[in-house]
Amino acid sequence: MLLVLVLGLGSIGMGWLMWPSAAVDVRAAQGTVVQSVLCGPSDAQDLVRVELLDGREVAGRLDGCGHRLGEVLAVEVPDPLPVGALVARLAGTGAPATASNGQRLGAGGVVVAGIAGALLAWRLRRDFSADRRRVVP
């Protein structure tokens, strides 16, 4: 019975670890590069002027570097906009929202498979123990 408990709790724990974290909502926008930075340092980020779809413009950093001055890029910004510094990402480079449904399905599958394996191990152990108790004359 201890084996079933350990395998069952282990599979629930693995499912919990695989469950997707809360995704940040993003909104589409257009970014115009106003300051380009060479891609030497690992934290190099171009400066962009982001035009939101509602007509507002905000300044922010682009999670990328080496673009031409005046280049217009499709970007994604967090929704709602952060109070501090804004970091825009190139559109399509973030984690897709549809992946979380697949992750949830996979996490649920791990839990079901773990519990099924625990029950199978318990059943086989019980049958094996019963066979060992039988004495053939």
Secondary structure by P-SEA (a helix, b strand, c coil): caaaaaaaaaaaaaaaaacccbbbbbbbbbbbbccccccccccbbbbbbcccccbbbbbbbbccccccccccccccccccccccbbbbcccccccccaaaaaaaaaaaaaaaaaaaaaaaaaaaaaaaaaaaacccc
